[in-house]
């Protein structure tokens, strides 16, 4: 270790930087990345790794895409910054909004607000819902409902919507007005005898709305496929969710920060459940610029957008310095061009099928693999102490992190939570890369948990 440049640089880094999810031991065992090319990363010691998580789900087009670099450089040379406050705009922001509105998001959605990332997008969604109901003369409708296990970011309001309790204790008390319903996880959600999985899971929302009082609930927000575990809802779930939101006058928002812009094989993942199941709001980030520059946004349905332009409307007192940043918008436009030109939506479906088939073929019968799930290029492998009882490992054993370390030793990096391993390869991966990821995960599991 003494001769490792990577280790020395981590020590240097630690003296002055605080990192996201900061943990000293985890950080000093990590990597200093110095180069990215395609689907691989190289650290300061010259070791190359397959990036099986596309950064943090966001580097969908891989590293070193000249189209994105050139778009950013050209825009910086022309106009590096322009305020996005009312009365000021720029051509790239207009062009991006027009492109998204041209049947690329949802048929009911033609207005957009741009942010710098997913957490800002969540906060913007929550505030937009509150603004909307105040404009309708219903200021008592302020609560946000979301799903346990869902991830919506960790800015203060977003953290309260996030259904992962590990993010809460250091910052409590949480803000009032946030309620969580049970996860629809097909592996662990208990459906009543004779019940329909989609109806049973969706009806958890109805019960929560009635318990809180429909006149107090502004918004339900959910990921079409949950990034914190790759939970795929049962068929019919979101159709039922839409019906319940309509019945009780609750806005329905989809969080497509992870799933948006192609990861599941459609531009937006809710489309897997029918073109007529449309949200009132959709939030996005990550893949819109392939991670090359920070950007996110919120799409507003025509119904919601109408309150912004009504005669005598109150000013929407919500703003970000970098909303509609011209460089970010230029990179987003270039990203959308690559997705369309290279047919990456269809490619994600093909590669996603290969990834799941590979994982199920290699680990489907393993006694310590409880579930393998996913859609497109978002997948998860859940480890359990006993496959038949679904008993989890004692958290003190840290089985998931140990397996991740084994996978990393085999030249593949990815992430997980608890004993669930996440995988989110880039849309531009080739078949050999997908197979290598599967092989590394299978070998990593086998090294600690022999099948026989």
N, C-alpha and C positions, 0 to 999 in steps of 0.2 A: 504493500500500500504506500510505503514511503516514496517509491519512485513514480507513483501515479500522478500525472498532471491533473486528471479529473478530480482526485481527492484533494489535492492542494487548492484547486480553484473553488471547490465547495467550501473549504475552510475560509477562504478569502471572501466568498459570497456571504457566508453566514455572519461575518463581522458587521455588515451594514444593511443587509436586506431582510425584510420580513416577507414571507411568502404566503400565498393562499393556502389554507388548511395547514398553517405553520406547525411543524413538529420537528424538533432539532434532530432526533435520531433518524427519522425517516428521510430528512433532507440530506444529511451527511452521508447517507448510503445511496444517494441518487446519482444523477448524471448532469454534466454541463454540456449542453448541445452546441455544436459549432457549425453543423452543416445539415441541410435537408435536401434530399434529391428523390423525386418520385415518391415512393412509399417508405423510404428509409431515412433514418436519422443517424448521424455520426457524432460520437461524444469526443471530449478533449483528448482521450487516450487513443483515438482512431478506431474505436470499436463501432461497428455498424449494427443497427437494430431495425427490424421491421416494425413500423408504427401501426399496431393493430387497433389503435383507438383514433386514428386521424387527428392527433393532437388531443383535443377534448371534444371529439365528435365533429370538429369544425373544418379540418383541412381536407375537404372532400375531393379536391382536385389534385391533391398531392403537393409536394414541395418543388419549387423552382419553375412554376408555370410562367413563361415569359409574357403571355398575354396579360396576366394580371399585373406583373411588374411594370410592363410598358404602359398599361392604362393608368397606373398610379403616377408614374413619372411624367407622362404627358400632361395629366391634369394638374399636377403640382406646378409645372412650368407655365400653365395657362392661368389657373386660379387655384391657389392652395387652400383658401378658406373663404367662406361667406356665411354670415349669420343666417340661421333658419327661423329667426323670429318673424312674426307677422310684419309685412312690409319689406321683406328681404328674402331673396331666393337665388337659385342658380340653375343653370340648364341641366346639369347632370341629375339633380334631385327631381326635376320635372320629368326628365326622360325615364328615370327609374320608376317613378310612380305611374307613369303612363304604361310602361311595359308590364308592370304587375297588374294593373287594372284591366289589361287586354286579355281577359279570360285566363290569366295564369294563376290566379289565386282562387276565388270563388265567384260565381255569377252575380252574387248579391253584394260584391265588395269592390268599390272604386275609389276609395280615399285611404291615404296612408300617412302615418306619422313615423319619422325615422329616429332611432336612438343609437346609442353606442354599444349596446349589448343586451343579453337576455334579461338580466336583473332589471335594467332600466325599462325594458319592454313589459315585464310583469307589473312593475309599479305604474307604468302608463296605462296598462289595461285596467287595473284596479281603480285608478283615479278617473279614467274615462267612464267606467260603469257608475261611479258615484255621481259624476257630473251629469250623466244621462238621466239618472233618476231624479236628481234635484230639478233638472229642466222639465221633467214630467210632473212636478209638484208632489213628488214622493221622497222627501229627504230622509225618511226613516229607513229606506232601503239602502243599506250600506254594507252588509255582511258579504264576505267572500267565502264560498264553499269550494273545497278541493279534495283530492284523494290521498289517503295515506300511502306513502311510498313514492308519491309524485315529487318531482323536483322543478322548482320555478325560480331558482336563484336565491341569493343570500343577502341582498340589500334588505332593509328592515321589513318593509311590507312583503317583499317576495319571500323572505325567510319565514314569515308567518303563514304564508300560503303553502310553502314547501312542507310536504308530509313526511319528513325524515327527522325524527326527534333528536338525533345526534347533533343537529345544527342549532338546537334551541337553548340548552342549559346555560351556556356562557353569556347569553345576551338577554335572558328573561328579566322582567316579565315581558311576554309578547304583547303585541298590540291587540286590543279587543276587536271582535268582529270577524274572527277567522275560525272556521269549523271544518273538520275533516270527516269524510265518509270512508268506509272500508274499501280496501283495494279489491279490484275485480280479478286478481291473480287466479288464473284457472287451476294452478297447482295447489293452492291452499284455501281459496275461498270455498266455504261450505254452502252448497245449494240445498234448499229444503227438498225433501223427498218428492219426486215427481215435478219439481220446479224447472223452469227454463233458466239456464245460467245468465243469459243476457238480461232477462227481466228481473231476476232476483238481485243481481249486482246493481243494475240501474235504479231499482226501487229504493236502494239505500239513499239515493239523493232525495227522493220524494219524502222519505221518513225524516231526513234531516231538515228539509225545508219546512215541513209541518211542525217539527219540534221547535225550530227557531221562530217560526211565524213567517208566512210568505211576504208580509208587508215589511219585513226587515232584511230580506235577502236580495242583494243586488246582482250577484254574479256567481256562476259556477265555472271553474277553470279546470281543464284536464288536458293531459298529453294524449294524443291518439295512440301512441305506443310509448310506454313510460320508460324514459332513459335510465332511471334508477332501478334497473332490473329487467328491462326489455319485456315488460308485461304487455301482452297483446290481448285486447278485449274480445269477449265472445261476439260472434256475429249478431247483429241487432242491438248491441249495447248502446251505441251512439244514436241510433234512430230513436230508441226509447228515451235517452237523455234529452234529445231535442224536444220530444213530446212533453216531457215533464217540465222543462224550462218554459215552454210556451204556455203550459197549463197554469203555472204559478207566476208568470210574468217575471222571469229571471233571465238575465242575459247569459248566453252561453259563449265562452271563450275557449279556443283551442290553443294550447301551448305547443308550437311547432319549432321551438328553438333548436331542438336536436333533430327532429324528424323532417323539418322543412328543407326544400331545395334538393330533393332527390334521394335521401338516404334510404327510404323504404321502397323505392321504385316508382313513386309518384312525386310530383313537385311538392304537394302537401299531403301528409299521410291520412288525413281524414277522408280523402277521396277513395280510400279502399272500401269504405262502407256506404258508397252511393253518392252520386253527384247532387242528389236532392237533400242530403244531410249537411246543412251549411251553418256555420257559427255566426254569431253577431260580431265577434271580434276574433282576430287571430294574431298571435305574437310570434316573432321570428328573430333570428340572429345567426350566429355560427356560419352555416353553409352559404349564406347570401353573399359573402365575400371569400369563401373558402378559408376563412381565418387570416387572410393576408392583411387586413386592416380591421379595426373594431367597428362593428355595425350591427344594428338590429332594427326592429320596427314593429308597428302594430297596424293591422288592416282593420278598417271600420266598415261594417255593413252600411248600406244606403240608409237603413232605418236609424242607425246610431249617428252616422255623419250628418243627418238632417238637423239634429239639435244644434250643431255648431253654427249653422247659417240661418237659423230662424230669426225673424225680425226682433231686435231688442235683446238678443242673446247676451248673457254675461260672457266676458272674456274668459277663455279657457286658460286659467293661470297655471299652466304647466309648461315647462321649457327645459331644454338642454343646450348648452353652448355648442355642442357638436351635432345637433340634429340636422340631417340633410347635408352632412359634410360632403363637399364636392368630390374629394378624392375617394372617400368610401363609396359614394354612389357610382363613380366611374369604375371602380373595381367590381362592384356588384353587377353592373351592366356587362362587364367583360365575363364575369363568372356565369351569368345566365346564358350568354352567347356560347360558351364552351359546353355547358350542360346540353343545350339544344343541338349544337353542331355535332357533338360526339355521341349523341344518343345515350346519355348516361342514365336516364331514367330506366330504360329497358336493361341497360348493363347492370344496374344495381339489383334488379330483380334476378337476373341470371346468376350473378355472383353471390347474392344472398341465399338463393336456393342451394348453391354449391357449398356455402359455408355451413348451413344447417344440416344438409345431408352428410357432410364430412364429420361434423361434431357428433351427430346421432349415430353414424356408423362406427366411430372410434370410441365413443363413451356411452352410447345409449344403454348398454347392458351393464355398466359399471355399478357395483353395489353402493358406491358413495356419490353417485350422480343422481340427484333427485329429479331434475328437470332441465331440459334444453329447449329454449324458446327464442322467438324473434320474428322479425319481418324485414325482408330486404337486408341491408347491411347494418342491422342493429340486432345483436344476439347476446344471450347470456347462458351460462352454465352454472346451475345451483348445486352446490355440494352439500351433502347431508351425512350424518353419522349412520343412518339406516334408511335405505331406499324405500322399504316397504312400509315402515311406520311414519316416514317423513321427519323423523327426529333430527333436529339440528345439532351440529357440533357445539360443544361448550365454547362460548366466545373466547375464553382464556386460551384455547389452543391456537387461535389465530390461523385456522387452516387456510382460509382464503388468501391472506397475505403470504403465507408460506408457498402456496401454489404459484402465486404471481411471481415470487422470487425465482422459482424453478423455471417458469416460462421465460423470464428475463435472461436466465443463464443460457437459454437456448436461442438467444438472439431475437426475441420478440418482446415488445413492451406493450402492456395494456393496463387496464384498471379494474377495480371491483369495489364492492361494498359488502362487508361482512364476509360470508362464504360464497358469494356470487361473483363470478368472473364475467366482466363485460367485454364485448368485442364490437368494434365499429370501424372496419377498414375503409379506406378511401374508395370512392366510386371509380377511380382509375386503376385500381388494383388489377393484376392479371391472375389467371388461374393458379399459377405456381405460388404466388404470394398467399392466396387463400389457403392452399394446401399446406403451405409451411406453417401458417398460423394454427391450423387444425392440429398438425403434427406436434407443434410445440406445446399446445394446451394439453393434448392427450398425454404426452410424455411427462409434462409437469405434474398432472394429476397422478399418473402412475408411479412417479418417483416417490411420492409421499403416501399414496393410498393404493398399494398393489391390488389388482382386481382379484387375485387368487390367494 
